[in-house]
């Protein structure tokens, strides 16, 4: 999610000295995980809320699972692409202000972003309010579209929660305080699991209960982050609510729009894939199986994104210290670490195959479809483990995914179910 914290992980100017390879590896891994650890925990936990919600909804019914997958992958991802892209403008503004010593402006920029992104979220509301006719117009089955209409209304508070969460993230990253983000995210995930278990399994509140806990859980980190910021956690950059938040909005809007355009494609390619799957016969099974695989794939990507953030920090630190060889060594260590994690997960999913689907559903048809897709899922995870780190630019990632993963998943679904895309 954009540039991560730029902290000086080097202890003074770099001296040329001969050090054993194992000592260098140990030292580099220590510096790497200072940044990668919090970044991975934050991403993994927040996306985990979506995965856990999907798992509980999947055990309610196949139609509910398909509707949840459709709304989160198409509508929520569409909105998130826009909101995240526009929020990344705050990263630039806060980074420049912090570097220039204008620390008091960070709080003002944060509040201006709240105004701009909240207005953007309001503009996106018709997508969620009129989800049923929109999805029917796009050719989705009536039963799934009707259920998706109920779920889409529950997603409205979630969109606004991400407005504040993403901007808090950019604001704190500029001050090298992303460990705070990770702490609140890690606390929220097990709490969300407990709440979903309570309302769905014990109180039998069904779909609305699960969606209510989804909305509550994504707001919990916001309450914690706001309390941290406003109660003295950022004394140099937060001076309280300011009327300046409503002035000079045009530069923020222009930068937000340009930033949003660059990121949207990364979020939207899976949306197109799920929409195409909705045109298949027995689309309920197809969407269920595909969404399970995609969410597992994206969940694993959260690890890679955290390592990507660490790679950027380490390379910048080494180049800033005038050590090109050190930067090259950092890239090698990050790439090897990511590949090792990807290889372990690759073997795990090859062995688990369709058994992983039991976490999401009780439908034997969906489990069989996931079992058939699992080799492709495993290879996707293996390839994704190394490409983001080496690319250094997730925008280029979207092109590769658009050409390979979507077509492969659709081909497998067609072969497995003996169907063709209408």
C-alpha positions in Angstrom: 0.0 0.0 0.0 2.4 2.7 -1.2 5.7 3.7 0.4 6.2 2.4 3.9 8.1 4.1 6.7 11.6 5.4 5.8 13.6 4.8 9.0 17.3 4.8 9.3 18.1 1.2 10.0 21.9 1.8 9.7 24.1 2.7 12.6 26.0 5.6 11.1 28.1 5.7 7.9 28.8 2.4 6.4 32.4 1.2 6.8 34.0 -1.2 4.4 35.0 -4.3 6.3 35.1 -8.0 5.7 32.3 -9.8 7.4 31.3 -13.4 7.2 28.3 -14.2 5.0 26.3 -15.7 7.9 26.9 -12.6 10.0 25.8 -10.4 7.1 22.6 -12.5 6.7 21.8 -12.3 10.4 22.3 -8.6 10.4 20.3 -8.0 7.3 17.4 -10.2 8.4 17.3 -8.3 11.7 17.0 -5.0 9.8 14.5 -6.5 7.4 12.0 -7.7 9.9 12.1 -4.5 11.9 10.1 -3.1 8.9 8.5 -6.2 7.4 7.1 -7.6 10.7 4.7 -4.7 11.5 3.8 -4.2 7.8 2.9 -7.9 7.3 1.0 -8.1 10.6 -1.1 -5.1 9.8 -2.0 -6.2 6.2 -2.5 -9.8 7.1 -4.8 -9.0 10.1 -7.0 -6.5 8.3 -7.5 -8.6 5.2 -8.0 -11.6 7.6 -11.2 -9.9 8.8 -12.6 -10.3 5.3 -11.5 -13.9 5.0 -12.9 -14.8 8.5 -16.2 -13.1 7.6 -16.4 -15.1 4.4 -15.7 -18.3 6.2 -18.6 -17.8 8.6 -21.0 -16.7 5.9 -20.0 -19.7 3.8 -21.2 -22.0 6.5 -24.6 -20.2 6.4 -25.3 -21.1 2.8 -23.8 -21.3 -0.7 -26.0 -18.4 -2.0 -24.9 -16.2 0.8 -21.2 -17.1 0.2 -21.6 -16.3 -3.6 -23.3 -13.0 -2.8 -20.7 -12.0 -0.3 -17.9 -12.9 -2.7 -19.6 -10.9 -5.5 -20.1 -7.8 -3.4 -16.7 -7.7 -1.7 -14.8 -8.6 -4.9 -16.7 -6.4 -7.3 -18.3 -3.5 -5.3 -16.0 -3.2 -2.3 -12.8 -3.8 -4.3 -14.0 -1.1 -6.9 -14.6 1.4 -4.1 -11.4 0.4 -2.2 -9.3 0.9 -5.4 -10.5 4.5 -5.6 -10.3 5.2 -1.8 -6.8 3.6 -1.4 -5.5 5.4 -4.5 -6.7 8.8 -3.3 -5.5 8.1 0.2 -2.0 7.5 -1.1 -1.8 11.2 -1.9 -1.6 11.8 1.9 1.5 9.7 1.9 3.2 12.1 -0.4 2.0 15.2 1.4 2.9 13.9 4.9 6.3 12.7 3.8 7.2 16.0 2.2 5.9 18.0 5.2 7.7 15.8 7.7 11.0 16.0 5.7 10.7 19.8 5.5 10.2 20.1 9.2 6.6 21.4 8.9 5.3 18.8 11.3 2.3 20.7 12.3 1.0 20.4 8.7 0.7 16.6 9.0 -2.4 16.9 11.1 -3.9 19.4 8.8 -3.3 17.2 5.7 -4.8 14.3 7.6 -8.0 16.2 8.2 -8.1 17.5 4.6 -7.9 13.9 3.4 -10.8 13.0 5.6 -12.9 15.7 4.0 -11.9 14.7 0.4 -12.2 11.0 0.9 -15.5 11.2 2.8 -16.9 13.2 -0.2 -15.6 10.5 -2.5 -17.2 7.7 -0.4 -20.5 9.6 -0.6 -20.3 9.7 -4.4 -19.7 5.9 -4.4 -22.8 5.2 -2.3 -25.2 4.6 -5.3 -23.1 1.6 -6.2 -24.1 0.0 -2.9 -27.6 1.3 -2.6 -28.5 0.2 -6.2 -26.4 -3.0 -6.2 -29.3 -5.3 -7.2 -30.2 -3.6 -10.5 -26.5 -3.0 -11.3 -25.6 -6.7 -10.8 -28.6 -7.9 -12.7 -27.6 -5.5 -15.5 -24.2 -7.1 -15.5 -25.8 -10.5 -16.0 -25.6 -12.0 -12.5 -28.2 -14.5 -11.4 -31.3 -13.0 -9.7 -30.9 -15.0 -6.5 -27.3 -14.0 -6.0 -28.0 -10.4 -7.0 -30.9 -10.1 -4.5 -28.8 -11.5 -1.7 -25.9 -9.2 -2.7 -28.2 -6.2 -2.4 -28.6 -6.9 1.3 -24.9 -7.4 1.9 -24.0 -4.3 -0.1 -26.0 -2.1 2.2 -24.0 -3.5 5.1 -20.8 -2.5 3.3 -21.5 1.2 3.5 -20.1 1.8 7.0 -17.1 -0.4 6.0 -16.2 2.0 3.1 -16.2 4.9 5.5 -14.1 3.0 8.0 -11.4 2.5 5.4 -11.4 6.3 4.7 -10.1 6.8 8.2 -8.0 3.7 8.5 -6.0 4.3 5.4 -5.4 7.9 6.1 -4.3 7.1 9.7 -1.9 4.6 8.2 -0.3 7.1 5.8 -0.1 9.7 8.6 1.6 7.4 11.1 3.9 5.8 8.5 5.4 9.2 7.7 6.4 9.5 11.4 7.9 5.9 11.6 5.0 4.8 13.8 3.5 1.9 11.8 4.1 -0.4 14.8 1.0 1.2 16.3 -1.1 0.3 13.2 0.1 -3.3 13.5 -0.8 -3.5 17.2 -4.4 -2.5 16.7 -4.8 -4.7 13.6 -3.4 -7.8 15.4 -5.7 -7.2 18.4 -8.7 -6.8 16.1 -8.5 -10.1 14.2 -8.9 -12.6 17.1 -11.6 -10.3 18.5 -13.4 -10.5 15.2 -13.2 -14.3 15.1 -14.7 -14.4 18.6 -17.5 -12.0 17.7 -18.4 -13.9 14.5 -18.4 -17.2 16.4 -20.7 -15.7 19.0 -23.3 -14.1 16.7 -23.3 -16.7 14.0 -22.6 -20.1 15.7 -24.1 -19.4 19.2 -26.7 -16.7 18.7 -27.7 -17.9 15.2 -28.1 -14.3 13.9 -27.0 -15.5 10.4 -25.9 -13.2 7.6 -26.8 -9.9 9.2 -25.0 -10.9 12.4 -21.8 -11.7 10.5 -22.0 -8.5 8.5 -22.6 -6.4 11.6 -19.5 -7.9 13.2 -17.6 -7.2 10.0 -18.6 -3.5 10.1 -17.8 -3.3 13.9 -14.4 -5.0 13.6 -13.1 -2.7 10.8 -14.0 0.4 12.9 -12.3 -0.8 16.1 -8.7 0.0 14.8 -10.0 3.5 13.9 -11.2 4.2 17.4 -7.8 3.0 18.8 -5.8 5.0 16.3 -7.8 8.2 16.9 -7.4 7.8 20.6 -3.6 7.3 20.2 -3.2 10.4 17.9 -5.5 12.7 19.9 -4.3 11.8 23.3 -0.7 12.7 22.9 0.7 10.0 20.7 1.7 12.5 18.0 2.3 15.8 19.9 4.4 17.4 17.2 2.0 16.7 14.3 -1.5 16.7 15.8 -2.7 20.0 17.2 -6.4 19.2 17.3 -9.3 19.6 14.9 -8.6 22.6 12.6 -10.7 24.7 10.3 -7.7 24.6 7.9 -9.0 21.2 6.9 -11.6 22.9 4.8 -9.2 25.3 3.0 -6.8 24.6 0.1 -8.6 21.4 -0.9 -7.9 21.7 -4.6 -4.3 20.6 -4.5 -5.3 17.6 -2.3 -8.1 16.7 -4.7 -5.8 16.9 -7.8 -3.1 14.8 -6.2 -5.6 12.3 -4.9 -7.2 11.9 -8.3 -3.8 11.3 -10.0 -2.8 8.8 -7.3 -6.1 7.0 -7.5 -5.8 6.5 -11.3 -2.5 4.6 -10.9 -3.8 2.1 -8.2 -7.3 1.3 -9.4 -6.2 -1.2 -12.0 -4.4 -3.3 -9.3 -7.7 -3.7 -7.5 -10.1 -4.1 -10.3 -8.8 -7.1 -12.3 -10.2 -9.6 -9.9 -13.5 -7.8 -10.1 -13.7 -8.4 -13.8 -12.8 -12.1 -13.3 -15.6 -12.7 -10.8 -18.1 -10.9 -13.0 -17.1 -13.2 -15.9 -17.5 -16.2 -13.6 -21.1 -15.0 -12.8 -22.0 -15.7 -16.5 -21.3 -19.4 -16.2 -24.0 -22.0 -15.6 -24.2 -22.9 -11.9 -22.5 -19.6 -11.2 -23.1 -20.0 -7.5 -20.6 -22.8 -7.3 -18.2 -21.1 -9.7 -18.2 -17.8 -7.7 -17.9 -19.7 -4.4 -14.9 -21.7 -5.5 -13.1 -18.9 -7.3 -13.6 -16.4 -4.4 -12.1 -18.9 -2.0 -9.0 -19.3 -4.1 -8.7 -15.6 -4.8 -9.0 -14.6 -1.1 -6.4 -17.2 -0.1 -4.1 -15.9 -2.9 -4.6 -12.3 -1.8 -4.1 -13.1 1.9 -0.7 -14.7 1.0 0.1 -11.5 -1.0 -0.2 -9.5 2.2 3.0 -11.2 3.3 4.7 -10.2 0.0 3.5 -6.7 0.3 5.0 -6.4 3.7 8.3 -7.7 2.4 8.1 -5.3 -0.6 7.7 -2.4 1.8 10.8 -3.6 3.8 12.8 -4.0 0.5 12.1 -0.4 -0.4 13.3 0.8 3.0 16.4 -1.3 3.1 17.4 -0.4 -0.5 16.8 3.3 0.2 18.9 3.1 3.4 21.8 1.3 1.7 21.9 3.7 -1.2 21.6 6.7 1.1 24.7 5.3 2.9 26.5 5.1 -0.5 26.6 1.3 -0.6 25.3 -0.1 -3.9 26.6 -3.6 -3.0 24.6 -3.4 0.3 21.5 -2.5 -1.6 22.0 -5.5 -3.9 22.5 -7.8 -0.9 19.3 -6.5 0.7 17.3 -7.3 -2.4 18.8 -10.8 -2.6 17.9 -11.4 1.1 14.4 -10.1 0.7 13.8 -12.1 -2.4 15.2 -15.3 -0.9 13.0 -14.8 2.2 9.9 -14.3 0.2 10.6 -17.2 -2.0 11.2 -19.5 1.0 7.8 -18.5 2.5 6.1 -18.9 -0.9 7.7 -22.4 -1.3 6.4 -23.5 2.1 2.9 -22.3 1.3 3.1 -23.8 -2.2 3.8 -27.3 -0.7 1.1 -26.8 2.0 -1.6 -26.0 -0.5 -0.6 -28.8 -2.8 -1.0 -31.2 0.2 -4.2 -29.6 1.5 -5.9 -29.3 -1.9 -9.7 -29.2 -1.4 -9.5 -29.6 2.4 -8.8 -25.9 2.7 -12.4 -25.2 1.4 -13.9 -26.8 4.6 -12.9 -23.6 6.4 -15.3 -21.7 4.1 -18.1 -24.0 3.2 -19.9 -27.3 3.7 -21.0 -27.7 0.1 -19.3 -30.7 -1.5 -19.7 -29.2 -5.0 -17.7 -26.1 -4.0 -15.1 -28.2 -2.2 -14.6 -30.4 -5.3 -14.2 -27.3 -7.4 -11.6 -25.8 -5.0 -9.8 -29.2 -5.0 -9.5 -29.0 -8.8 -8.3 -25.4 -8.7 -5.8 -26.0 -5.8 -2.7 -26.8 -8.0 -3.2 -23.6 -9.9 -3.7 -21.8 -6.6 -0.5 -23.3 -5.3 1.5 -22.2 -8.3 0.0 -18.7 -8.2 1.1 -18.4 -4.6 4.6 -19.5 -5.5 4.9 -17.0 -8.4 3.4 -14.2 -6.4 5.9 -14.8 -3.6 8.8 -13.5 -5.6 7.3 -11.2 -8.3 6.1 -8.3 -6.1 9.5 -8.0 -4.3 11.5 -8.0 -7.5 9.1 -5.7 -9.4 9.2 -3.0 -6.9 6.1 -1.5 -8.5 2.8 -3.2 -8.0 1.3 -1.3 -11.0 3.3 -3.6 -13.3 2.0 -6.6 -11.3 -1.6 -5.9 -12.6 -0.6 -6.4 -16.2 0.8 -9.8 -15.5 -2.2 -10.9 -13.5 -4.6 -9.6 -16.0 -3.1 -11.7 -18.7 -2.4 -14.9 -16.8 -4.2 -15.6 -13.6 -7.8 -14.7 -14.7 -7.7 -16.7 -17.9 -6.2 -19.7 -16.1 -8.8 -19.7 -13.4 -11.6 -19.4 -15.9 -10.2 -22.2 -18.0 -10.0 -24.5 -14.9 -13.5 -23.7 -13.9 -14.8 -24.4 -17.4 -13.0 -27.7 -17.5 -14.0 -28.7 -14.0 -17.6 -27.9 -14.3 -18.0 -28.9 -18.0 -19.4 -25.5 -18.8 -18.7 -22.5 -21.0 -18.9 -18.8 -20.4 -22.1 -17.6 -21.9 
